[in-house]
Amino acid sequence: MSTHIGPTPQELRRALYEAAEWVASYLETVGDRPVLARVTPGEIAASLPQSAPLKGESLETILHDVDRLILPGITHWNHPSFFAYFGISGSGPGIVGELLSAALNVNAMLWRTSPAATELEQRTLAWVVEMLGLPKGWFGEITDTASASTLYALAAAREAAGMDIREQGMAGRTDLSPLAIYTSTQAHSSIDKAAIALGIGRRWTRHIDTDAEFRMRPDLLERAITDDLTAGVKPIAVIATVGTTSSTSIDPVDAIADICERYSLWLHVDAAYGGAAAVVPSHRHVLAGCDRADSFVTNPHKWLLTPIDCSLLYTRRPDDLKRAFSLVAEYLHTNESDVINLMDYGLSLGRRFRALKLWMVIRAYGREGLARLIEGHIKEAQWLASQIDAEPDWERLAPVPFSTACFRHVPAGIADLEAHNAAILETVNASGAAFLSHTKLNGVYAIRVAIGNQATTHDHIERVWDLLRQTAAQQLR
Ligand SMILES: Cc1ncc(COP(=O)(O)O)c(C=O)c1O
C-alpha cells in the first residue's frame, strides 16, 4: 500500500493540465451559459455531503464535481452579458498570475519573506500611477478591496489629525470632540462602514447633497464643515468619488481639494471603478484634481482585467499610514534597513502575492491594449445612451461619463413605473441572456447596464437593448 498522502506529482500534473483545459474552454464558452445562476436557495448546499470525506479523493473526481455540483450555482461574472453592478473581467493573464501566486504561496508581510513580492508590488503600482497620470512618487500598496483601502486611508487621516487615538483610544476621553467625515449622498457604503469600524460613527458621517448630475456640491460641503466647526465637532477627512456606484458621477475633486486645503482636511478619493478610465488618454480628465489627494483608491479587479481581489491604495503620506498601523512583534524584526515591510501599512499581517497577476495583466495587454478595451466599453455605453435618448418611451436618468447607463421605461398610462421597470429587469435576468441590476436616483427606480467585460462586443449590447425593449413591450400586453 502506498504511504503517499495527497495527490502524487503525476496526478497533480495531470490535474493541472486538465484544469488548464477547463479554464480555457470555460472562457471560450461562458457566453453560451445563462448568466445568472438558476438555483433556489439551499439547493447547492443540499447537494453537498454533510461531512468532509474521510479518505482523500482523486483530483479528477473533484474536478468533475466542479462541473456537476458547483457550476449550476455559479453566476457568471466573466460572461460578456454580465452588466450588473460593475461588469468585470478575470482575464487569462490574471488567471495565470493567480495560479502561479498560489503555487509560490508567499506571504509578503516583510520584504524578507519574499523580496520579489514587495518589490514587484511597488514597481507595478508605480506603473499604474504613471498609466493614470497621477503623481510619481506616491506610495502604493495592494489590498483586497476598496472597502479595506478606504478604511486604511481613513485610519491614516484619523491618526494624522493628531489625537493619538492609536495609543489612547477614543472611549471615555474628555479631550475629544466628535470627529466628522464628509462624503456625498451618492458615496459607497464602504465609507460608512469605515466610519463604523473607526469609531467615527454614522451620525458624524456627513452625506453632502449632490447637484442634478449626482456630483457633490462643494458649497454645501463647505457649509457643513463650518457648521460642524461652530458646533465644536472636529472635521478630519473628505471622501470624493470618481465614478459613484449608482450613476458613475464624478465629484468636483479640484474644488473639494481647495476646501480640504482651507480647513486642513485629509482628502481621500474613491475611484474604485472610475480610476481605470484614465488609462485612456482622452479620459485622463476624469481624474482632474486627484493629484491633490492625500490618498486614492482604484480597483484593478473592477475595470482593469484583474481577477478579484485586487485594490490599489495610494497615499502621498505613507508615514501617516504607517503610524496608524505599524506594530512590530519581536519575531517580525529583521536586520534590513531601507526596505518596505508591507505589513506596516495595513491591518493584516499576512498578504497574498497579488502583484503578480496585476503585473501579468499589464504586460500581456500593454497600456495600449487596456486603453483600447476600456475605450471600447465607454463607446458602447455611449451608443446605448444614444439609443435610449432616441426612444420617447425610454428615459435616461443620469449622464454616462464611463461605461454605465441608468434609465427606465416610461410609457404613457403606467401608474407604477417602479413595479413596471422592476418587472422588466426580473424578466430579462430570468431569461439568462443577460444580468442587469438596478439603483434608485432621486428616489426613482433605474435599470442599470454596466459594461466592463473584455469579451463584450457591440452585438451583446444590441442584444440586451433589443431584449429590454421586447420585454418592456410584453409587460404592456
Ligand atoms: C465607488 C465604489 N467604491 C467602493 C466600492 C467597494 O468596492 P470593494 O468591493 O472592492 O470593497 C465600490 C463597489 O462597487 C464602488 O462602486
The ligand as a MOL file (V3000), in Angstrom:
LIG
                    3D

  0  0  0     0  0            999 V3000
M  V30 BEGIN CTAB
M  V30 COUNTS 16 16 0 0 0
M  V30 BEGIN ATOM
M  V30 1 C -17.3090 53.6700 -5.8370 0
M  V30 2 C -17.0960 52.3910 -5.0950 0
M  V30 3 N -16.3140 52.3910 -4.0170 0
M  V30 4 C -16.0820 51.2760 -3.3110 0
M  V30 5 C -16.6380 50.0680 -3.6780 0
M  V30 6 C -16.3590 48.8480 -2.8560 0
M  V30 7 O -15.5090 48.0220 -3.5450 0
M  V30 8 P -14.9570 46.6710 -2.8950 0
M  V30 9 O -15.9480 45.6210 -3.2240 0
M  V30 10 O -13.6280 46.4660 -3.5500 0
M  V30 11 O -14.8490 46.8890 -1.4350 0
M  V30 12 C -17.4760 50.0170 -4.7970 0
M  V30 13 C -18.0920 48.7560 -5.2100 0
M  V30 14 O -18.7910 48.6520 -6.1850 0
M  V30 15 C -17.7120 51.2070 -5.5180 0
M  V30 16 O -18.5240 51.2280 -6.5720 0
M  V30 END ATOM
M  V30 BEGIN BOND
M  V30 1 1 1 2
M  V30 2 1 2 3
M  V30 3 2 2 15
M  V30 4 2 3 4
M  V30 5 1 4 5
M  V30 6 1 5 6
M  V30 7 2 5 12
M  V30 8 1 6 7
M  V30 9 1 7 8
M  V30 10 2 8 9
M  V30 11 1 8 10
M  V30 12 1 8 11
M  V30 13 1 12 13
M  V30 14 1 12 15
M  V30 15 2 13 14
M  V30 16 1 15 16
M  V30 END BOND
M  V30 END CTAB
M  END
